[in-house]
């Protein structure tokens, strides 16, 4: 009976011992390198200022009528275009989803979406 209790006590003591902290710089360097390989840069974005890889699009601001015309979204030149109206948009400058944007599909404005 003493052996199982001693084994259990050893496990409980081991569970309370501190673990080595992970190297916080390695993942960031790896993420930054991967981002740079995609042509992007690490930005602090959103309300929480979270680090994110932001990749620019070569067709930024090109006129469009649909998302298929762009590397990213086709957006109304100004957020707030009335939903359902016929609009010529522009290709998004990058893959950043933040801000208020009105996507254009089939030449028509979709509802404006604001992402913070």
Residue pairs with C-beta under 8 A, 6 or more apart in sequence:
28 51
31 42
31 51
31 53
32 42
34 53
35 41
35 42
35 53
35 55
38 53
38 55
39 55
39 56
40 53
40 54
40 55
40 56
40 95
41 53
41 54
42 51
42 52
42 53
42 54
43 51
43 52
43 54
43 96
44 50
44 51
44 52
45 51
45 52
45 54
45 96
45 98
46 52
46 98
46 115
46 116
47 116
52 96
54 94
54 95
54 96
55 94
55 95
56 93
56 94
57 70
57 71
57 72
57 91
57 92
57 93
57 94
57 95
58 71
59 70
59 71
59 91
60 90
60 91
60 92
60 93
60 94
61 90
61 91
61 93
62 69
62 70
62 90
62 91
63 88
63 89
63 90
64 70
64 74
64 88
64 89
64 90
64 91
64 104
65 74
65 88
65 89
65 104
65 106
65 107
66 74
66 104
66 105
66 106
66 107
67 73
67 74
67 103
67 104
67 105
69 91
70 91
70 92
71 91
72 91
72 92
72 94
72 95
73 91
73 92
73 101
73 103
74 89
74 90
74 91
74 92
74 103
74 104
74 105
75 89
75 90
75 91
75 92
75 101
75 102
75 103
75 104
76 87
76 89
76 101
76 102
76 103
76 104
76 109
77 89
77 90
78 102
79 99
79 100
79 101
79 102
79 112
79 114
80 100
80 102
80 112
81 87
81 102
81 104
81 109
81 112
82 109
83 109
83 110
83 111
83 112
84 108
84 109
85 108
85 109
86 107
86 108
87 102
87 104
87 107
87 108
87 109
88 104
88 107
89 103
89 104
92 101
97 115
98 115
98 116
99 114
99 115
100 112
100 113
100 114
101 112
101 113
101 114
101 115
102 109
102 110
102 111
102 112
102 113
103 109
103 110
103 113
104 110
